Amino acid sequence: MRMRSPIPKKHARIEIIPLIDIMFFLLASFMMVSLSQTHMKGIPVNLPSNVAAQPTPPTDIKDTVSIRVTEGGLYYFDITPVGFDDVMPKLFDLQKQNPNIKVSLSAETLALHGDVIGLLDKIRLAKITKIGYQIKTANPTGAPGTVPAPGPAAPPPPPPKP
Protein backbone atom coordinates (compact mmCIF):
# COMPACT_ATOMS: atom_id res chain seq x y z
CA MET A 1 0.00 0.00 0.00
CA ARG A 2 1.18 3.44 -0.86
CA MET A 3 1.00 6.25 1.55
CA ARG A 4 0.99 9.85 0.71
CA SER A 5 3.50 12.11 2.26
CA PRO A 6 2.09 14.88 4.42
CA ILE A 7 4.57 17.31 2.76
CA PRO A 8 3.23 18.57 -0.55
CA LYS A 9 5.46 17.71 -3.52
CA LYS A 10 6.72 20.70 -5.54
CA HIS A 11 7.65 20.47 -9.19
CA ALA A 12 10.90 22.08 -10.33
CA ARG A 13 10.58 25.35 -12.28
CA ILE A 14 13.09 27.39 -14.18
CA GLU A 15 12.73 31.05 -13.33
CA ILE A 16 13.60 33.21 -16.35
CA ILE A 17 13.74 36.64 -14.67
CA PRO A 18 16.88 35.97 -12.58
CA LEU A 19 18.47 34.42 -15.69
CA ILE A 20 17.81 37.64 -17.64
CA ASP A 21 19.30 39.71 -14.82
CA ILE A 22 22.45 37.62 -14.82
CA MET A 23 22.77 37.87 -18.62
CA PHE A 24 22.49 41.68 -18.54
CA PHE A 25 25.07 41.82 -15.76
CA LEU A 26 27.48 39.66 -17.78
CA LEU A 27 26.88 41.71 -20.95
CA ALA A 28 27.55 44.99 -19.12
CA SER A 29 30.68 43.52 -17.49
CA PHE A 30 32.10 42.33 -20.81
CA MET A 31 31.37 45.69 -22.44
CA MET A 32 33.13 47.60 -19.66
CA VAL A 33 36.16 45.28 -19.81
CA SER A 34 36.41 45.53 -23.62
CA LEU A 35 36.11 49.34 -23.55
CA SER A 36 38.81 49.64 -20.92
CA GLN A 37 41.20 47.64 -23.10
CA THR A 38 40.93 49.94 -26.13
CA HIS A 39 43.06 53.05 -26.09
CA MET A 40 41.23 56.03 -27.48
CA LYS A 41 43.44 58.28 -29.57
CA GLY A 42 42.43 61.82 -30.36
CA ILE A 43 43.59 64.72 -32.43
CA PRO A 44 44.48 67.92 -30.61
CA VAL A 45 42.05 70.64 -31.67
CA ASN A 46 42.27 74.38 -31.07
CA LEU A 47 38.75 75.28 -30.04
CA PRO A 48 37.53 78.85 -30.38
CA SER A 49 37.57 81.00 -27.30
CA ASN A 50 34.67 82.88 -25.82
CA VAL A 51 36.09 86.26 -26.87
CA ALA A 52 33.99 88.29 -29.30
CA ALA A 53 35.58 88.83 -32.68
CA GLN A 54 36.85 92.30 -33.50
CA PRO A 55 34.90 93.84 -36.38
CA THR A 56 37.12 94.46 -39.36
CA PRO A 57 36.75 97.70 -41.24
CA PRO A 58 35.31 97.31 -44.73
CA THR A 59 37.91 97.32 -47.48
CA ASP A 60 37.79 97.43 -51.24
CA ILE A 61 40.23 94.52 -51.53
CA LYS A 62 38.56 91.55 -53.16
CA ASP A 63 38.84 88.20 -51.46
CA THR A 64 37.49 86.08 -54.33
CA VAL A 65 37.00 86.51 -58.04
CA SER A 66 34.91 84.35 -60.35
CA ILE A 67 36.37 83.81 -63.82
CA ARG A 68 34.20 82.32 -66.54
CA VAL A 69 35.27 81.11 -70.00
CA THR A 70 32.59 81.31 -72.69
CA GLU A 71 32.12 79.65 -76.06
CA GLY A 72 34.00 82.16 -78.19
CA GLY A 73 37.06 82.25 -75.92
CA LEU A 74 35.76 85.27 -74.02
CA TYR A 75 36.71 85.72 -70.37
CA TYR A 76 34.51 87.25 -67.67
CA PHE A 77 35.97 88.39 -64.35
CA ASP A 78 32.85 88.31 -62.14
CA ILE A 79 30.51 90.02 -64.66
CA THR A 80 33.08 92.21 -66.43
CA PRO A 81 34.22 90.99 -69.87
CA VAL A 82 38.01 90.98 -70.29
CA GLY A 83 39.87 90.64 -73.58
CA PHE A 84 42.46 87.93 -74.22
CA ASP A 85 45.38 90.38 -74.00
CA ASP A 86 44.07 91.96 -70.78
CA VAL A 87 43.80 88.71 -68.80
CA MET A 88 47.40 88.62 -67.52
CA PRO A 89 47.52 92.28 -66.38
CA LYS A 90 44.16 91.80 -64.63
CA LEU A 91 45.43 88.66 -62.86
CA PHE A 92 48.67 90.37 -61.80
CA ASP A 93 46.67 93.34 -60.53
CA LEU A 94 44.35 91.07 -58.49
CA GLN A 95 47.32 89.19 -57.03
CA LYS A 96 49.08 92.44 -56.19
CA GLN A 97 46.02 93.80 -54.37
CA ASN A 98 45.52 90.57 -52.38
CA PRO A 99 48.22 87.83 -52.40
CA ASN A 100 45.70 85.38 -50.88
CA ILE A 101 42.99 85.93 -53.47
CA LYS A 102 40.83 82.94 -54.33
CA VAL A 103 39.86 82.27 -57.94
CA SER A 104 36.73 80.35 -58.89
CA LEU A 105 37.14 79.04 -62.45
CA SER A 106 34.18 77.94 -64.56
CA ALA A 107 33.52 77.28 -68.22
CA GLU A 108 30.42 77.12 -70.35
CA THR A 109 29.45 73.87 -72.03
CA LEU A 110 30.73 74.81 -75.49
CA ALA A 111 33.95 76.53 -74.32
CA LEU A 112 37.11 75.00 -75.73
CA HIS A 113 39.20 72.89 -73.40
CA GLY A 114 42.37 74.64 -74.57
CA ASP A 115 40.96 78.04 -73.56
CA VAL A 116 40.25 76.80 -70.04
CA ILE A 117 43.68 75.19 -69.64
CA GLY A 118 45.35 78.29 -71.07
CA LEU A 119 43.54 80.45 -68.51
CA LEU A 120 44.56 78.05 -65.75
CA ASP A 121 48.20 78.37 -66.83
CA LYS A 122 47.89 82.16 -66.76
CA ILE A 123 46.41 82.04 -63.26
CA ARG A 124 49.38 79.97 -62.10
CA LEU A 125 51.84 82.32 -63.83
CA ALA A 126 50.31 85.17 -61.84
CA LYS A 127 51.29 83.20 -58.68
CA ILE A 128 47.69 82.67 -57.61
CA THR A 129 47.55 79.35 -55.78
CA LYS A 130 44.02 79.22 -54.41
CA ILE A 131 41.97 78.00 -57.36
CA GLY A 132 38.52 76.41 -57.23
CA TYR A 133 36.56 74.84 -60.06
CA GLN A 134 32.83 75.21 -60.58
CA ILE A 135 31.54 71.94 -61.98
CA LYS A 136 27.99 71.14 -63.06
CA THR A 137 26.80 67.56 -63.29
CA ALA A 138 25.54 66.19 -66.57
CA ASN A 139 21.76 65.90 -66.88
CA PRO A 140 20.69 62.93 -69.03
CA THR A 141 17.23 64.41 -69.60
CA GLY A 142 18.70 67.27 -71.60
CA ALA A 143 16.63 69.89 -69.82
CA PRO A 144 17.44 73.47 -70.81
CA GLY A 145 20.09 75.19 -68.76
CA THR A 146 21.96 71.99 -67.97
CA VAL A 147 25.09 70.38 -69.27
CA PRO A 148 24.31 67.67 -71.84
CA ALA A 149 25.43 64.13 -71.21
CA PRO A 150 28.81 63.34 -72.77
CA GLY A 151 28.65 61.54 -76.11
CA PRO A 152 31.00 58.92 -77.52
CA ALA A 153 34.64 59.88 -77.91
CA ALA A 154 34.78 58.94 -81.60
CA PRO A 155 32.23 57.79 -84.16
CA PRO A 156 32.03 54.04 -84.66
CA PRO A 157 33.97 52.59 -87.61
CA PRO A 158 32.03 51.95 -90.82
CA PRO A 159 30.78 48.41 -91.40
CA PRO A 160 33.07 46.14 -93.43
CA LYS A 161 32.36 45.91 -97.16
CA PRO A 162 31.46 42.46 -98.57
N, C-alpha and C positions, 0 to 999 in steps of 0.2 A: 504494500500500500504506500502511496505517495502522500507526503504531507507538504503542505504549503508552509513556506517560511513566513514568519510574522513580519519580516522586513520586506518592504516592497522592492521589487527588482527594477533597476533603472537601466534603460538602454543607452548605449554610448552615442554621443552626438559630437559632430565636429562644428565648433563655433567659428564662423567666418570673420566676424568683426575683429577679434584679437589678431587673427592672421593678417588682415589688411593693415592693421596698425603696425605690426612688425615689418611688413613689406615696405611701408612708407618710411619707417625709421631706417631700414637698411638702404633704401634708395637715397635718402637724404644724406646718410653717412658716406656712401660711395661718391656722391656728387661733391661733397665737401672735401673729401680726400683727393679726388682727381683735380679739383680746382686749386688746391694748395700745392700740387706738384707741378703745375704749369707756371712758368715765369712770364709775366706780362711785360712786354717791352713797349715803350712809348716813344714818341717823337717830341722833343722839346718844342714848345710853341710859345711865341711871344704874344700874349693876349693883350688886347687894348686896355688902356687904363681908363679911369673914370673921369679924366680931365676933359673938359669941353674943348673942342677944336677951335683954333684961332681962325677967324674969318679972313680969307685972303682977299686983297683988293682986286677988283676986276682989271684984267689986262687985255690988250688987243692981240697978244701972242696966241696963235692957234696951237691947239694940242693935237688935233687930228685933221687930216685932209682926205677927202674921198676923190679918187681919180678913176674916171670911167673911160674906157676905150670903145668907140662906136664903129659902125660898119665901114665907113670910109676912111678909117685911120685917124679920126678926129679924137682929141683928148679933151676931157672936161675935168677941171679941178673944182670940186664941189659942183657948182652950176655954171661956172665961167668957162667958155671954150678957150682953149690954148692951142696955138699953132705948133706944128712939128718942131720948128726951129726955136720956139720959146719954151719948150719943156724943160731943158737943162737949166737955163737961168732961173726959171720958176722954182725948180727943185732945190737949187743951190740957195736961193733966197729963203725958202721955207726952212731949210736945214740951218741956215745962219741965224734966223730968228729964234728957232727952238731946236737945239741939237737932239732932243728926245721926242721929236714929232713922230706921230704914228700915221702911217699911210694905209688906207683901205683901197685895195685895187679890185676893180670889177671890169667886166667886158660884156658887151652885148652878144647876142647869139651869133650874129653874122660877122663879128669882128675877126680879123685874121689873127691866127695864132702868133705869127711873127711880130705883129704890132704889139701884142701883149708882152711877149718875151723881151722885145726891144725896150719897152717902157720899164720893165722890171730891171733890165740891165742899167738903164739910166738912173733909176732910183738907187740902185746899189752904188753906182759911180758917185752919186751925190752924198754918199756915206750915211744914208738913211737905213737903219737896221731894223726898225720896227714896222714890219709889213704884214698886213692882213689881207686875206682874199675873200671876196664876197662870191659865194657859190650858190647857184639855184639848182634844185633837183630837177631832173627830167620828168615831164608829165606825159605818160603814154596816151592820154586822152586827146592831146593836141589842143587843149583849150587855149583861147587867145590870152596873150600875156604870159605864157609859160615857155620854157625851153623845150623844143621838140626832142623826142627820143632819138638817140644816136642811131644812124643807119649803118649799113654794112661798110666795111673799110674799102672794099673794092668790088666792082661788079663781077658777077660770076662769069667764068669762061664760057665761050660759045659752045654749043653742042658739037661733038665730032661729026664730020661729014662722012657719009657712007661710001 
